[in-house]
Amino acid sequence: MQKVRPGMAGPYSLAVDCSGRVGSVALGMGPDLIKEIVFSGKMRHSSELFPAMSQVLNSSGCKPQDIEFFCLTAGPGSFTGLRIAVTTAKMLNFAQDTSIVAVNTMDAIVENATEYIEKTKNLFDKLIVILDAKQSQFFTSVYKRKDRSWQKLVNDTLMSSELLINYAKKDQQLSAMLAGEGLFYHSEFFKSKGMECLPSEYWCPKASNVLKIGYKMAQEGNFSDPQKLVPAYIRLPDAVEKWGNKEVL
């Protein structure tokens, strides 16, 4: 049952992104964005998420019980940020029976490319999204532009820099671009290999794009079971990996 009040054009939806360096919160009604707040600095998820949620709700006279869909980036991404977002989603579901929509972080970043193309009219056919997985590896996905949308060619996977570059140059007929927070640390490396990056303002996921994707998923009935919802990390925390290696040895 939709939580629609008199005079509303559609259900409210709330979206958060805590998967990367700088988080954000967005409020929407139906498919339309009402307001978005970006956190004031890097890794401010724990201190700014709830104040930002309150601010976007209050700005529209919206109450938590009015929210029908809670959309979040469930990963891959920041260990702490993802845990905070997932816990918030479960809390809202328990308290208000709010439906949960879990959006893939890489898919949210791809929507930045759509905005870039619409703004600049600079077309390209392939987008490679990369996150830094450390130890000379990248968590990456590859997308091909088709009919003004993006088709995922390679699902989220770990790749070495060499394999990533070789794949990017594999199909010379497709003009490829790079995006993703992994470029904050390694953009010069990829540029030296003759690869082109989107401007840095298009590297991070945004709650407004999480909202956009999440609303479409909600219309398709693609909700997450709160009991089964877990963060999708880029890789296991260092302590867990070290313990696992110790067990193997």
Buried (B, 14 or more C-beta within 10 A) or exposed (E): EEBBEEEBEBBBBBBBBBBBBBBBBBBBBBEEBBBBBBBEEEBBBEEBBEEBBEBBBEEBEBEBEBBBBBBBBBBBBBBBBBBBBBEBBBBBBEEBEBBBBBBBBBBBBBBBBBBBBEEEEEEBBBBBBBBBBEEEBBBBBBBBBEEEEBEBBBEBEBBEBEBBBEBBEEEEEBEBBBBBBBBEEBBEEBEEEEBEBBEEEBBBBBBBBBBBBBBEBBEEEEBBEBEEBEBBBBBEEEEEEEEEEEEEE
